[in-house]
Every structure is written in C-alpha cells, then in structure tokens.
Amino acid sequence: MKKIIQQLQPYIPEKPLEQLKQELGLKKLVRLSANENPYGTSPTVKEAVLNWNYDQSNRYPDGDATELRGLISKKFELDPEQIVFGVGLDEVIVMLSRVFLSPGDVEMVSTPTFSEYALHAEIEQANVTKVPVLASGQIDFAGMLQEITDATKLIWICNPNNPTGTIETVADIEKFVAKVPDDVMVLVDEAYIDFASEPNATAMSLTKKYPNIVVMRTFSKAYGLANFRVGYAVFPQDVGENVQKVRLPYNVNSVAQVAATAAFKDTEFVADVVKKNDFERELWEEFFEKEKIKYYPSQANFVFFEYPDANKLADYLLHNGYLLRTGLQKNWLRLTVGTKTDNEELRNLIYSYK
C-alpha cells in the first residue's frame, strides 16, 4: 500500500438523514449542509427515468453520452470532443489529478475552498500551495501569481467559491489566465454557476481562447440530480482527448444519462429554482446584516457566516432539526439556502439562540 494512503485524511460523507434522526431522537431533520437542491428534481426527469427501457439493464451504457454531449455542445457552441463526462465532478477531479500531477508537483488552491482538490493532489503525492482569500472572501489572484513556480501544474478556481459563495468575473479570470504560464492548467469549477445573478458569469468561452483552462459543471445542484452523479469538464480539444484516455469507458450509466438529458432540457424548472434561491438568499443576507453577523455576499445556493463558538450554535440547530456544515473554517458555518418555511424557522432559531 502507498504510504500516503495510510496517512490520508479522507473526505467523509454525511450520515444518512434517517440514521442521524434515529441517533438524535428527532422526528424532523433538514439537511442544509450539503448544498442540495431543496426544490427536488424536474418532473420531466421522473417521467424520463420511469420510461427508460429496463430491458437494456444487461447492456453497457453509451460510453460517449452522445445525446447529452450534443445538447451541451450546442448550448455552449463547443466542439463535442471538448467535453469529458464524469460520475459527478468528484470523478472529474480524480481524472484531472491523475493526468496532470506527478509526485513532487505542485497544485495551487485558494483557501478555504472545496477540500477534494487538495485530497486528490495528496493521493498523487503532489504538494499543495494554499493562498488565503482576501478579506472580502474573493480569490487573491495577485497572490496566486506570486506563488507560481516551475513545479506548479494545476491551479483551482471554484467559482462561485465553496464555501465563501463569492464570485469572480470572467474578465478577472481571463486577466489571471493570460498571466499564467501556458504549461500550468487553470481549472474553473462552476458547480454553482447557475445560481449566480451576475450576467454572463460562466468562463466557458475561455476554453476556445486559451490552451490551459478547463471549465467544469455538474447536474447535482441547480438541476437537482445529486443522486444520479453526472458532471462534466470542458477542455481545449487536444487536452480533452488525452484526459479521455483515463476515463472509465462506461462511467455514466444509462439512467443517469436519461435523467441529465431530461433535466438539461427543462430550462423552466432550473429558472424557477434559481429565482426562489435568489429571493431566499437575499432574505438571509438581510437577516445577517440586521443581526450584525459577518457573512460573505453569496452568488451560490449557500451562505457562509461567522459566529462565536459556531460549533455550539450548529449543535443547537442540529438538536432542533437543522443540519449545517461545520469544520470549514474556525467559527464559520455554511448554510444551504432552504425552502421558505425552513429558512424562516431556522432564522427564528438563530435569533432565539443569540
């Protein structure tokens, strides 16, 4: 066994809600810790999945995800060969780490950010350079540029960033990429980009202009398909061809492809989810302002806020039926924006605790 595997601190998924409810003796428990879509999934997805031909269960799926690939490439005006699919963005992160990192290489991340970037760099025995976010929660692009060395191979930009929720403009990302050496890949994770109210927020067009940028998307958030595990990355074409070499040949199963295809077509459902999220997110930010609780203005479906002894607050909320994300930064909590009813109840709980 690799020594690094024995020493690794793995990403630990949350316990199933039913199990946690039983352990805590709760009748109600709402998970607002995983940035899931509280509004469910498009009804057209259910119809498509139920109509899938079960007789194909003994057959391997379409390894190229042809229909879904065509829809995505048409929407973003891409060459279909630029797209690589994964079992959620988790597998895409694994593929990118495997392809670009060797022992002793360096990966750079802003911090705090999604922990799996660094986790998979460690598995490849690469080093991780962490550049703290600015006081505003924004990415410190100037600080990142100063940290680039000959050993740097990957730079991760989560946009909007998880957990801060802050967003960088495409113009600022492009200015950064233009200054990064061509042999350093800039990876832009847009898992939450659908929730951004900023116009033209995606950096997808930059994959046609620069040889060293990758843009990633997922169906787990705004589309509500977290259980189906479908994500994809858009590469400059020659890079994508090489990443395909390490992709498992039948990684995205047929039911997941059917679900993602139906979800992608139902633009009205996504627009409605985004509209509800915008409204509820604004109420949360107004609440934090009123209560003088520090937070980062969010463009995602969550808000990151600071609270004295945050773990005690999280425990209080947990025992009152609401699970928030802890452990991302000392005395900070990440709150997934929930439904109107849950948000109101949770605000009342935080107010009464305070």
C-alpha positions in Angstrom: 0.0 0.0 0.0 1.2 3.5 -0.8 2.4 5.2 2.4 0.3 8.3 1.5 -2.9 6.3 1.6 -2.3 5.1 5.1 -1.7 8.8 6.2 -4.6 10.3 4.3 -7.5 12.1 5.9 -10.4 11.1 3.7 -13.4 13.1 2.7 -16.1 11.8 5.0 -19.7 11.9 3.6 -22.5 12.7 6.0 -24.6 10.0 7.7 -27.9 9.2 6.0 -30.6 11.5 7.5 -32.8 8.7 8.8 -29.8 7.2 10.7 -29.0 10.6 12.2 -32.6 11.2 13.2 -32.7 7.9 15.0 -29.5 8.6 16.8 -30.6 12.0 17.9 -34.2 11.0 18.6 -35.6 13.6 16.2 -38.8 13.5 14.3 -37.7 16.1 11.8 -34.2 16.8 10.4 -33.5 19.0 7.4 -30.1 18.8 5.8 -28.8 22.2 5.0 -25.2 21.2 5.0 -24.6 19.6 1.6 -25.8 22.3 -0.8 -28.5 20.1 -2.3 -31.5 21.4 -4.2 -34.3 21.8 -1.7 -36.9 22.0 -4.5 -36.3 18.5 -5.8 -36.0 17.5 -9.4 -37.8 18.3 -12.6 -41.0 16.2 -13.1 -39.8 15.5 -16.6 -36.8 13.7 -15.1 -39.1 11.3 -13.2 -41.0 10.7 -16.4 -37.9 10.0 -18.4 -36.4 7.7 -15.8 -39.6 5.7 -15.5 -39.9 5.3 -19.2 -36.3 4.1 -19.6 -36.2 0.7 -21.3 -35.5 -1.6 -18.4 -34.7 -4.4 -20.8 -31.4 -2.6 -21.5 -30.2 -3.3 -18.0 -27.9 -6.1 -19.2 -26.3 -3.8 -21.7 -23.5 -1.3 -21.2 -24.4 2.3 -21.4 -23.5 4.7 -24.3 -19.8 5.4 -23.3 -19.9 8.7 -25.1 -23.1 10.0 -23.6 -23.9 11.1 -27.2 -27.3 12.8 -26.7 -26.2 14.7 -23.6 -22.9 15.6 -25.3 -24.8 17.0 -28.3 -27.1 19.2 -26.1 -24.3 20.7 -24.1 -22.0 21.4 -27.1 -24.9 23.1 -28.9 -25.8 25.3 -26.0 -22.3 26.5 -25.4 -21.2 26.3 -29.0 -18.5 23.8 -28.3 -16.8 21.1 -30.3 -18.3 17.9 -28.8 -14.8 16.5 -28.4 -14.1 19.2 -25.8 -16.4 17.5 -23.3 -15.4 14.8 -20.8 -18.1 13.3 -18.6 -17.7 12.0 -15.1 -19.6 10.3 -12.3 -20.2 13.7 -10.7 -17.5 16.3 -10.6 -15.7 14.1 -8.0 -14.6 11.7 -10.7 -13.6 14.6 -12.9 -11.3 15.9 -10.1 -9.8 12.4 -9.9 -9.2 12.3 -13.6 -7.6 15.8 -13.7 -5.3 14.9 -10.7 -4.3 11.7 -12.3 -3.5 13.2 -15.7 -1.6 16.3 -14.6 0.0 15.6 -11.2 3.1 13.5 -10.5 5.0 13.1 -7.2 6.6 16.4 -6.3 4.5 18.6 -8.5 2.6 21.5 -7.0 -1.2 22.2 -7.1 -2.4 25.6 -6.0 -5.7 26.4 -4.3 -7.4 29.4 -2.8 -8.4 28.7 0.8 -11.0 28.0 2.1 -12.3 26.0 -0.9 -13.6 22.5 -1.8 -11.4 20.0 0.1 -11.3 17.4 -2.6 -9.0 19.4 -4.8 -6.2 19.0 -2.2 -7.2 15.5 -1.2 -6.6 14.1 -4.7 -3.4 16.0 -5.1 -2.1 14.3 -2.0 -3.1 10.9 -3.4 -0.9 11.7 -6.4 1.8 12.6 -3.9 1.8 16.2 -5.1 2.3 19.3 -2.9 -0.5 21.8 -2.3 0.1 25.6 -2.1 -2.7 27.4 -0.3 -3.3 31.1 -0.9 -5.9 32.6 1.6 -8.8 34.5 0.2 -8.9 38.3 0.6 -10.8 39.9 3.4 -13.8 40.2 1.1 -13.8 36.4 0.5 -12.6 36.9 -3.1 -9.8 35.0 -4.6 -6.4 36.6 -4.3 -5.3 36.4 -8.0 -2.2 38.5 -7.4 -1.1 36.4 -4.5 -1.6 33.2 -6.6 0.5 34.6 -9.5 3.4 35.3 -7.0 3.3 31.7 -5.8 3.6 30.1 -9.2 6.9 28.2 -9.6 8.3 25.8 -12.2 6.8 22.9 -10.2 3.2 24.3 -10.4 1.0 22.2 -12.6 -2.6 22.9 -11.6 -4.5 26.0 -10.2 -8.0 25.5 -8.9 -10.6 28.3 -9.0 -14.0 27.4 -7.6 -16.4 30.0 -9.0 -18.7 30.7 -7.1 -16.3 29.5 -4.4 -17.4 26.8 -2.0 -17.7 27.7 0.9 -17.4 31.5 0.6 -20.1 31.8 -2.1 -18.2 34.7 -3.7 -17.9 35.0 -7.4 -15.1 36.2 -9.7 -15.9 38.0 -13.0 -14.9 36.3 -16.3 -12.8 39.4 -17.1 -10.8 38.9 -13.9 -10.4 35.2 -14.6 -9.2 35.9 -18.1 -6.7 38.5 -16.9 -5.4 35.9 -14.5 -5.2 33.1 -17.1 -3.4 35.4 -19.5 -0.6 35.8 -16.9 -0.3 32.1 -16.0 2.3 30.1 -18.0 0.8 28.0 -20.8 2.0 24.8 -19.2 0.0 25.4 -16.0 -3.6 24.4 -16.2 -6.3 26.6 -14.6 -9.3 24.6 -13.5 -12.5 26.6 -13.1 -15.1 24.7 -11.1 -18.6 26.1 -11.9 -20.7 23.7 -9.9 -22.8 26.6 -8.5 -22.7 29.0 -11.5 -26.4 28.5 -12.3 -27.2 30.4 -9.1 -25.2 33.4 -10.0 -27.3 36.6 -10.6 -24.3 38.2 -12.4 -24.9 38.2 -16.2 -22.6 36.1 -18.4 -20.9 34.6 -15.3 -19.5 31.5 -17.0 -16.0 31.2 -18.2 -16.9 28.6 -20.8 -15.9 30.8 -23.7 -12.4 31.0 -22.5 -11.8 27.3 -23.4 -11.8 28.4 -27.0 -9.2 31.1 -26.4 -6.7 29.6 -24.1 -4.9 26.3 -24.2 -4.6 25.9 -20.4 -8.1 26.4 -19.0 -10.7 23.8 -18.1 -14.3 24.6 -17.0 -16.4 22.2 -15.0 -20.2 21.8 -14.5 -22.4 19.4 -12.5 -26.1 18.3 -12.6 -26.0 17.9 -8.8 -27.0 21.4 -7.7 -29.5 23.6 -9.7 -30.7 20.6 -11.7 -31.4 18.6 -8.5 -29.7 15.4 -9.7 -27.2 14.8 -6.8 -28.2 11.2 -6.5 -27.5 10.5 -10.2 -23.9 11.7 -10.2 -23.3 13.4 -13.5 -20.7 16.1 -14.1 -18.5 17.2 -17.0 -15.5 19.2 -17.9 -14.8 21.3 -21.0 -11.3 21.3 -22.3 -9.3 22.8 -25.1 -9.8 20.0 -27.6 -6.3 18.5 -27.7 -6.2 18.3 -23.9 -9.6 16.7 -23.7 -8.5 13.9 -26.0 -5.8 12.9 -23.5 -8.0 13.1 -20.4 -10.4 10.7 -22.2 -7.7 8.1 -22.0 -8.1 7.7 -18.2 -11.9 8.0 -18.1 -13.5 4.7 -17.3 -15.2 3.5 -20.5 -18.8 3.2 -19.2 -18.6 5.6 -16.3 -22.0 7.4 -16.6 -24.8 4.8 -16.5 -27.8 5.0 -18.9 -30.4 6.0 -16.2 -28.1 8.9 -15.2 -27.7 10.0 -18.8 -31.5 9.9 -19.3 -32.1 11.9 -16.2 -29.4 14.5 -17.0 -30.7 14.8 -20.6 -34.3 15.5 -19.4 -33.1 17.9 -16.7 -30.9 19.8 -19.2 -33.9 20.3 -21.5 -36.2 21.6 -18.7 -34.9 25.2 -18.5 -38.1 26.4 -16.9 -37.5 24.2 -13.8 -33.9 25.5 -13.4 -35.0 29.1 -13.8 -37.7 28.7 -11.1 -35.2 27.1 -8.7 -32.7 29.9 -9.3 -35.4 32.6 -8.8 -36.6 31.0 -5.5 -32.9 30.7 -4.4 -32.2 34.4 -5.2 -35.2 35.5 -3.2 -34.4 33.4 -0.1 -30.7 34.1 -0.3 -31.4 37.8 -0.2 -33.6 37.3 3.0 -30.7 35.5 4.6 -28.3 38.3 3.8 -30.7 40.9 5.1 -31.0 38.9 8.4 -27.3 38.7 8.8 -27.0 42.4 8.2 -29.7 43.2 10.7 -28.2 40.9 13.4 -24.7 42.2 12.6 -23.5 38.7 11.8 -20.5 38.7 9.5 -21.0 36.8 6.2 -19.7 36.8 2.6 -22.2 38.0 0.0 -23.1 34.8 -1.9 -23.8 34.0 -5.6 -24.4 30.4 -4.8 -27.2 28.4 -3.0 -25.5 28.7 0.3 -24.2 31.5 2.7 -21.0 31.3 4.7 -21.2 33.2 8.0 -19.1 33.7 11.1 -20.5 33.1 14.6 -18.7 33.0 18.0 -18.3 29.4 19.0 -20.0 28.3 15.8 -19.9 24.6 16.7 -22.2 25.2 19.7 -24.7 27.0 17.5 -24.5 24.2 15.0 -25.2 21.6 17.7 -28.2 23.7 19.0 -29.6 23.9 15.5 -29.0 20.1 14.9 -31.0 19.2 18.0 -33.7 21.5 16.7 -33.9 19.7 13.4 -31.4 21.6 11.1 -28.0 20.3 10.0 -25.4 22.9 8.9 -21.9 22.4 7.6 -19.1 22.8 10.2 -15.4 22.4 10.1 -14.6 24.5 7.0 -13.1 27.4 8.9 -12.9 28.1 12.6 -16.1 29.8 13.9 -17.7 29.8 10.5 -20.8 27.8 9.3 -22.1 27.1 5.8 -25.8 27.3 5.4 -27.5 25.8 2.4 -30.4 28.1 1.4 -33.5 26.0 2.0 -37.2 26.5 1.4 -39.2 29.5 2.6 -40.6 27.5 5.6 -37.3 26.1 6.7 -35.4 29.4 6.3 -38.0 31.2 8.4 -37.8 28.6 11.2 -34.0 28.5 11.1 -33.7 32.3 11.3 -36.0 32.2 14.4 -33.8 29.6 16.0 -30.6 31.6 15.3 -32.3 34.7 16.7 -33.5 33.0 19.8 -30.1 31.4 20.4 -28.4 34.7 20.1 
